[in-house]
Amino acid sequence: MSEQPLSNLPQRFRSIQVIIRFCVRLVILASFAAFGSAGFSNSLSALLWMAIVLCGVVALIRHEHAMAAELNHWDEMAGYGMLFALVQGLGR
């Protein structure tokens, strides 16, 4: 029996999958920040900054369009950026 290629898989994640991915990553980041030795806000800020960079790199590699009809890594990066700004503002 020959295997069929995976060409039928969708190239983009649906918006609900992006929201779920965002929430799961946020829980993981907050969990790691809770055990950070630099304090919760400093650890969370550093982890959010790394998530911003990671999402931007992945969006560039996947040639995703900013402001697309579906949510993608650019939107996820913007969400992490807003949370980063919020943590920085509250941490002072």
Secondary structure, 3 states (H helix, E strand, C coil): CCCCCHHHCCCCCCHHHHHHHHHHHHHHHHHHHHCCCCCHHHHHHHHHHHHHHHHHHHHHHCCCCCCCCCCCHHHHHHHHHHHHHHHHHHHC
